[in-house]
Amino acid sequence: MGWRLDVFNKMYNDMDCNILAFDYRGYGDSSGSPNEQGLKKDAEAVYRLLMEKGTEYGVDPDKWLL
């Protein structure tokens, strides 16, 4: 994911947006093996994190693009 940091930085600065990036299981530094059920669970976990904690980090839910 590190090679994307320049793109994330440009998006953050040029578009004034926050970015949440993560590795699905079995990709990048994540453990496990990728499969459809696991990937859905990973996506749901990230969505729950945004719903529960996003505003704590100053992320306006009205501006989320999912």
Backbone bond lengths (Angstrom), bond angles and torsions (degrees), N, CA, C in turn:
res aa  C-N    CA-C-N  psi(-1)  N-CA   C-N-CA  omega(-1)  CA-C   N-CA-C  phi
1 M - - - 1.440 - - 1.528 110.81 -
2 G 1.306 116.65 -20.85 1.452 120.21 -176.48 1.513 114.40 -58.85
3 W 1.331 117.54 -31.53 1.462 119.31 -179.28 1.520 111.89 -69.36
4 R 1.328 117.82 -12.05 1.458 121.60 178.22 1.536 112.72 -89.08
5 L 1.298 118.22 -6.54 1.460 120.84 -174.62 1.521 112.82 -58.58
6 D 1.323 117.63 -38.25 1.467 119.87 177.57 1.528 111.20 -62.11
7 V 1.328 116.72 -40.79 1.467 120.95 178.73 1.524 109.62 -66.59
8 F 1.327 117.31 -44.90 1.465 120.92 178.74 1.525 110.81 -60.62
9 N 1.309 116.65 -42.95 1.466 121.13 179.62 1.528 110.87 -61.99
10 K 1.317 116.46 -43.24 1.468 120.41 179.35 1.536 110.17 -64.72
11 M 1.324 117.09 -43.31 1.466 120.25 178.27 1.524 110.29 -61.62
12 Y 1.309 116.15 -44.04 1.463 120.62 -178.80 1.524 110.69 -61.01
13 N 1.320 116.19 -46.26 1.464 120.47 -176.82 1.525 113.39 -77.09
14 D 1.321 117.78 -44.23 1.464 120.98 -175.02 1.528 112.86 -79.68
15 M 1.316 116.51 -32.04 1.464 119.90 -174.67 1.526 112.32 -109.44
16 D 1.329 116.24 -1.35 1.455 121.06 -179.91 1.524 111.33 51.55
17 C 1.334 115.32 52.35 1.457 119.45 -178.97 1.527 110.08 -127.35
18 N 1.304 115.01 153.84 1.456 121.41 173.50 1.519 108.29 -92.41
19 I 1.321 115.92 152.18 1.456 120.76 -176.05 1.518 109.18 -132.64
20 L 1.305 115.40 132.88 1.458 121.58 172.44 1.516 107.03 -117.07
21 A 1.302 116.90 116.73 1.457 121.92 179.11 1.522 108.08 -121.61
22 F 1.311 116.04 141.90 1.460 119.97 -179.68 1.523 109.37 -149.18
23 D 1.303 115.80 160.17 1.460 122.27 175.93 1.519 109.01 -96.62
24 Y 1.320 116.31 125.75 1.461 119.98 170.91 1.520 109.04 -65.78
25 R 1.318 116.23 158.95 1.467 119.74 177.84 1.530 110.55 -54.82
26 G 1.321 114.18 135.67 1.448 120.23 179.20 1.516 114.55 85.90
27 Y 1.317 118.56 -3.86 1.462 122.31 179.45 1.523 109.61 -118.63
28 G 1.321 116.11 153.52 1.462 120.46 178.64 1.521 110.87 56.87
29 D 1.322 116.06 -130.44 1.462 121.09 -179.47 1.520 113.29 -93.01
30 S 1.338 117.43 5.63 1.463 120.54 179.98 1.520 110.42 -79.85
31 S 1.314 114.57 147.35 1.464 118.94 178.63 1.523 109.41 -89.71
32 G 1.310 115.86 176.67 1.459 121.42 177.72 1.508 112.04 92.29
33 S 1.307 113.80 -176.97 1.459 121.21 179.29 1.518 109.34 -120.69
34 P 1.316 117.56 138.06 1.459 119.41 -179.36 1.528 111.51 -71.15
35 N 1.304 115.60 137.09 1.461 122.73 171.07 1.525 106.60 -155.51
36 E 1.303 116.96 162.60 1.467 120.28 -173.43 1.526 112.51 -59.11
37 Q 1.309 117.37 -46.56 1.465 120.77 -179.35 1.526 111.30 -61.68
38 G 1.333 117.23 -43.74 1.455 121.33 -179.98 1.520 112.64 -65.94
39 L 1.337 116.45 -40.36 1.463 120.13 179.36 1.525 110.73 -64.58
40 K 1.329 117.36 -38.49 1.466 120.57 176.59 1.521 110.49 -64.38
41 K 1.325 116.96 -41.60 1.474 120.52 178.16 1.526 110.75 -62.63
42 D 1.324 116.83 -40.92 1.466 120.54 179.02 1.525 110.82 -62.57
43 A 1.327 116.54 -46.01 1.467 120.68 179.79 1.530 110.59 -63.18
44 E 1.322 117.10 -41.58 1.467 120.52 178.69 1.527 111.16 -64.39
45 A 1.330 117.42 -37.67 1.469 120.87 178.91 1.522 111.14 -64.93
46 V 1.316 117.31 -41.24 1.457 120.84 178.69 1.531 109.89 -67.12
47 Y 1.314 117.34 -40.76 1.463 120.86 177.42 1.530 110.54 -61.36
48 R 1.328 117.38 -45.00 1.469 120.85 177.50 1.519 111.09 -60.20
49 L 1.328 117.01 -41.66 1.458 121.17 177.85 1.526 110.35 -57.98
50 L 1.326 117.38 -46.34 1.462 120.67 177.87 1.521 111.25 -61.17
51 M 1.321 116.88 -44.63 1.464 120.67 -177.55 1.529 111.44 -65.57
52 E 1.327 117.08 -37.73 1.461 120.86 -175.48 1.524 113.25 -87.12
53 K 1.318 117.87 -33.87 1.459 120.83 -171.21 1.524 114.72 -119.75
54 G 1.314 117.90 -10.97 1.464 120.95 -173.65 1.512 113.93 -54.48
55 T 1.321 116.87 -46.11 1.462 119.22 -177.66 1.523 111.81 -68.90
56 E 1.333 117.47 -25.22 1.471 120.26 176.12 1.520 111.26 -63.02
57 Y 1.325 115.76 -25.99 1.458 120.85 -179.41 1.531 111.69 -100.15
58 G 1.328 116.24 13.01 1.457 120.16 177.00 1.511 114.73 78.55
59 V 1.317 116.78 19.97 1.458 120.67 179.77 1.524 108.55 -94.73
60 D 1.327 116.54 115.92 1.457 122.93 -177.63 1.533 109.70 -75.13
61 P 1.344 118.58 115.59 1.460 120.44 -177.62 1.531 113.65 -60.77
62 D 1.319 118.11 -23.04 1.458 120.71 177.46 1.525 112.42 -70.97
63 K 1.311 116.54 -11.87 1.467 120.75 -178.50 1.529 112.20 -111.33
64 W 1.310 116.76 12.78 1.455 119.42 -179.44 1.513 110.70 -77.15
65 L 1.301 116.16 139.49 1.445 123.45 172.75 1.514 106.55 -120.30
66 L 1.296 115.15 108.45 1.480 119.88 -175.95 1.504 110.42 -107.18
